[in-house]
Amino acid sequence: MAALGAYHFVTPSNRHIQARRTPSRLAQSTVRLTPQTFATSRNARPTKRRCAVRCEKTNGSSQEASVTCLGEALFDCLAEERGVPKEEVKTWIPYPGGAPANVAAALGRLGVKVSFISAVGQDELGENMLELLSSRHVDLGPVQRVPQPTRDVLVTRDESGEREFSGFGAAKNNEYADCFIDGEKMPEATIKNSVALVTGTLGLSFPQTAAAMRKAVACARSGPCSVLVDINWRPVFWESLTPQAVDIVSEYAGGADILKLSEEEAEWLYGVHSDQAMSNPDLVLNAVPETVQGVLVTAGGHGAAYCFRSANGGPLIKGFVPVLQVKVSDTTGAGDAFLSGFLYSMVKAGGLSTFQSNPEKLRSAVEFAAACGAFTCSKPGAIAAQPTLEEARKLMKTAKAAV
């Protein structure tokens, strides 16, 4: 474990607000939280009482949601220097993230009614995260407040901006708040009546959260809700469980209606070479249980492929969508923005069954997803860079597809 030296929250009204960490070999590093980290700089440091009251009033009586997101909310501490290992990074800039939180925030920004199930610490990072998600109109009723700290993840970048997860800051991997989601406190009616339940797989490495995730999937299965699983393989979260990870993740993914995975994950999990996964996504779909209705295979700057089962046993619906050309600032959260764009179209279409009977709408959904992902790459921060509906549509009209 590598602990961060200190956070320096920089806002227009507060020059420095420090949250001390245990000294370490990174103690000489300065960690700055800039106004761009949050939706608006005026609210970069939230009022704790207001956020606590908001969560308390909605807890146990969550609103009806079109999408329910379940999983981790964390801070990606992004290395300001590119192309250097974490031991040589001098400045870390924390940006709110975590794939399920990213998707929830992005959906809220696109105007989708969304609920978020997670556990965050009773700390300033937790307060900042909730304030930000609230500003995106995310239902925070299902969020659980626990004594453990909100997770902070160290993220280094190469010269092109591509990121690599490089360890943790304030605590050991299994000591963060998101390891302790309580399945007994989840709003089952909200899950069951959503158009989609969205989860990753990182929580499967922590027993209590894993049990909550499996319970949520079972709940979704008892109603009309589709289950979408984003593989999101991150070895740093698994530690000693890594040898068992393939079996654990593949078993869980087999309960999904839709799988989102990268071309590397297709090879790691299902033995489909990355090139084949992109040119023949049906190989990925054929490698998963027949209950899985579709796969979305992403390859960063090389585009996205998809393959879905048709309604009434017709031919498979598959295709490829290139990325849109943008000047890349930071790729963190691009896949989550892609997923939110797809979910936006899925909600608008009325659910998964529409895509299975209408290939044009399915392709349009993947194209809109690609635009959301590309827009996010043009700015730093997984959440701060997410597009509005108008911004994503404008990019689709003006940007050229990469060759």
Number of C-alpha atoms within 10 A of each C-alpha: 11 21 20 27 22 21 20 21 20 19 18 10 10 11 10 13 15 13 13 12 15 14 13 14 11 20 16 14 18 17 23 23 21 17 18 18 21 24 18 12 15 12 15 24 21 16 13 16 9 11 19 15 11 16 20 16 12 15 19 15 13 20 18 17 23 25 30 32 27 30 28 30 29 28 25 25 27 27 24 17 17 17 17 15 15 22 10 12 19 16 18 26 22 26 26 25 27 24 30 25 28 28 32 32 32 34 32 24 21 21 15 23 21 27 31 28 31 26 28 29 21 18 16 16 22 25 22 21 24 25 26 25 24 17 16 20 19 27 26 25 22 25 26 22 23 18 13 19 22 27 29 26 24 22 24 25 23 14 10 12 17 18 19 16 18 16 18 22 23 20 19 13 21 17 15 23 25 29 25 25 29 19 18 10 14 24 21 17 16 24 33 24 21 24 25 27 30 28 27 25 24 26 23 23 22 19 14 16 25 22 17 24 25 15 16 25 23 16 20 24 18 12 14 15 24 25 26 25 23 24 21 17 20 13 13 15 20 19 13 11 14 15 10 11 20 15 12 15 18 16 13 19 24 16 20 26 23 25 24 25 22 23 24 19 20 26 16 14 19 18 14 20 17 19 14 15 28 26 15 19 28 22 18 27 25 14 14 21 15 12 12 21 22 30 27 26 25 26 19 18 14 14 19 27 25 27 25 26 23 20 16 8 8 10 10 17 22 21 19 20 20 20 24 24 18 17 11 17 16 21 25 28 26 28 29 31 32 29 28 30 27 24 27 24 21 22 17 14 16 12 19 23 15 16 24 22 17 14 17 10 16 24 20 15 23 25 23 25 27 28 30 33 29 30 26 30 25 18 19 21 28 30 32 23 27 33 23 17 17 10 14 22 14 12 19 19 9 10 14 13 14 13 9
